[in-house]
Amino acid sequence: MRRFPKKPRNGEEVGGGHFVFRRGDSTGRIRPCMWPFEHPSYDSALVEAARLHKEHGGTFEVFVRVGRVEALEAGE
C-alpha cells in the first residue's frame, strides 16, 4: 500500500463519507489510521466491515459523515 495515497485506492471514493473502523477489544476506543479508506456507499462499507470481522474477529463499525463545514473564499 502506498504511504501517501494522493489518488483514490481501488474501490475508494474520496469524499464518499463512509468509513469502517475497529473498536479496541479492551478499551472500546477507535484508533483510525492516518489515511482511512473512504467507501462510496453505506453498503460498500458494511460489506467491508463484515469481511474484516470474518477475517480478524473483533468489532467493526461503519461511520458516516453527517456534516461539512468549509472555509469561505476571499471576498465571500
ABEGO torsion letter per residue (X at the ends): XBABBABBBBGBBBGAGBBBBBBBAAAGBBBBBABBBBBABAAAAAAAAAAAAAAAEEBBBBBBBABBBBBBBBGX
